[in-house]
């Protein structure tokens, strides 16, 4: 993943991670990954750039949840 992509994801996840209790961790990770990819595309970061590292997105979100 590019530096631009990873910086975007880091900030997006930090801004969108809720403080509310999480009932379904798996669903939350999937929804956040999809939303983050859409937001990145809206900011001009190509989806393929994010897709190349989709596992990294999931790992990023899981680490943020910890």
C-alpha positions as CSV (number, residue, x, y, z in Angstrom):
1,X,0.0,0.0,0.0
2,X,1.3,3.5,-0.8
3,X,2.2,5.9,1.9
4,X,-0.7,8.1,0.9
5,X,-3.1,5.1,1.2
6,X,-1.8,4.0,4.6
7,X,-1.9,7.6,5.9
8,X,-5.4,8.0,4.7
9,X,-6.5,4.7,6.3
10,X,-4.9,5.5,9.6
11,X,-6.6,8.9,9.9
12,X,-10.0,7.6,8.6
13,X,-10.1,4.7,11.0
14,X,-9.1,7.0,13.9
15,X,-11.8,9.4,13.0
16,X,-14.5,6.7,12.5
17,X,-13.9,4.2,15.2
18,X,-16.8,4.5,17.7
19,X,-16.4,4.5,21.5
20,X,-19.6,2.6,21.8
21,X,-19.5,-1.1,22.8
22,X,-19.0,-3.4,19.9
23,X,-21.5,-6.3,19.5
24,X,-20.1,-7.9,16.4
25,X,-16.4,-7.4,15.8
26,X,-16.3,-9.2,12.5
27,X,-19.2,-7.2,11.0
28,X,-17.7,-4.0,12.2
29,X,-14.3,-4.7,10.6
30,X,-16.0,-5.6,7.3
31,X,-18.2,-2.5,7.3
32,X,-15.3,-0.2,8.2
33,X,-13.1,-1.7,5.5
34,X,-15.8,-1.2,2.8
35,X,-16.5,2.4,4.1
36,X,-12.8,3.2,4.2
37,X,-12.3,2.1,0.6
38,X,-15.2,4.2,-0.6
39,X,-13.9,7.2,1.3
40,X,-10.5,6.7,-0.1
41,X,-11.9,6.5,-3.7
42,X,-13.8,9.7,-3.0
43,X,-10.5,11.4,-2.0
44,X,-8.9,10.3,-5.2
45,X,-7.1,7.2,-4.0
46,X,-7.8,4.5,-6.5
47,X,-9.6,1.4,-5.3
48,X,-7.0,-0.8,-6.8
49,X,-4.4,0.8,-4.6
50,X,-6.5,-0.1,-1.5
51,X,-7.4,-3.6,-2.9
52,X,-3.8,-4.5,-3.2
53,X,-3.6,-4.5,0.5
54,X,-7.1,-5.4,1.6
55,X,-5.7,-7.7,4.3
56,X,-3.8,-4.8,5.6
57,X,-7.0,-2.8,5.9
58,X,-8.5,-5.5,8.1
59,X,-5.4,-5.7,10.2
60,X,-5.3,-1.9,10.5
61,X,-8.9,-1.9,11.8
62,X,-8.4,-4.9,14.2
63,X,-5.3,-3.2,15.7
64,X,-7.3,0.0,16.1
65,X,-10.0,-2.0,17.9
66,X,-7.5,-3.3,20.4
